[in-house]
Structure formats: structure tokens, C-alpha cells
Amino acid sequence: MTEDLAPFFADFAVDATVNGQAVRGIFDNGWQAAEVGLVGMSSARPMLTLPTAGLSADPVGQTAVVGGTSYLVAAHQPDGTGVSTLMLERA
């Protein structure tokens, strides 16, 4: 039995596309600052969490567009409950 995940994403989801297909997911673009010797640096790690059913079997390398910004899917992390997180890299 496949659970309807739409209510889970209703409040926080954004419209996006993955490989040209419309999806709704939770976009997170958190960043982290770190000290490297005397120099500081930071990095961002954009992610899109969405229902696995809306994805192809292997979305790695596909294009995702969120808020008009294009990304490449760098990694696909399905959690086994019907939800996947796509790790994104800015295209």
C-alpha cells in the first residue's frame, strides 16, 4: 500500500521540476561556516526532499529547477518510507 504523502508536503513544499517533471518538495539550502587555518570558508548544500514516487529510478545527473535556479542532482538518498532527498549542485 502506498501512502499519500501530499499532506506531509502541503505546508512547506515548493514547486520544482526534476528532469522536466513537475514535483513538490521541501527545499533546503543550508550553509556551514568553518575555519581553515587562518582563513574562513563556507559551503552550501542545497537539498530537495520529496516523494520518491515522483522520481525516476536513478535521478542522479538529472536537472532540478527550484525557484528559477538550475541544479544537477548529485546524489539520491531514498529513506525507504517513500521519501527521497536529492543532494543538489548548482548548475
Long-range contacts (C-beta under 8 A, 24 or more apart in sequence): 2-53, 2-82, 3-82, 5-51, 5-53, 5-82, 5-83, 8-83, 9-50, 9-51, 13-50, 14-66, 14-67, 16-48, 16-50, 16-64, 16-65, 16-66, 16-67, 17-63, 17-64, 17-65, 18-48, 18-50, 18-54, 18-55, 18-59, 18-62, 18-63, 18-64, 18-73, 18-86, 19-56, 19-59, 19-62, 19-63, 19-64, 20-63, 21-54, 23-48, 23-50, 23-51, 23-54, 23-55, 24-50, 25-49, 25-50, 25-51, 25-86, 26-50, 27-66, 27-67, 45-87, 46-71, 46-87, 46-88, 46-89, 46-90, 47-85, 47-86, 47-87, 47-88, 48-85, 48-86, 48-88, 49-83, 49-84, 49-85, 49-86, 50-83, 50-84, 50-86, 51-82, 51-83, 51-84, 52-78, 52-82, 52-83, 52-84, 53-82, 55-84, 55-86, 59-86, 63-91, 64-88
